Amino acid sequence: MLFKIMAIDSSQFSPSTIALLSALISSIITIGITKVLDLIQKRQEYKYSLQKIFVEKKLEMAEDMVAFFYRTKMVYQSMSRLLEKAPSLLTTKTSSDFFFAQIKEFSDRGKKLEEETKKSCLCFAATF
């Protein structure tokens, strides 16, 4: 229909009708272009939000790994200090009971850290 209007001799329409039609057509074209540009902008925003989420997840995973390594270091340092004191602690019955209780506690912490390591390594490998 649009092409038929353009093909008709312009002398059949008054100048005000031509002005109204051209204003209407230009408004429709402007709205169409605006909508297309909005869709492109929303797509870009969506991409950026996905990238932001991915970077935040990587950062969270890195923070978790640092915390895990810190806890592991603390367990090994505590165990090292306990083993350094072992000869003096094993002299009496109460001290040796304390020593073996501490060894059991470190063993439990080690098992817990092993479980965390498996989970963290899988998540770390999947993220990076």
Summary of the structure (lengths in Angstrom):
residues: 128
radius of gyration: 36.8
end to end distance: 56.8
largest distance: 118.1
contacts: 271
relative contact order: 0.06
helix: 92%
strand: 0%
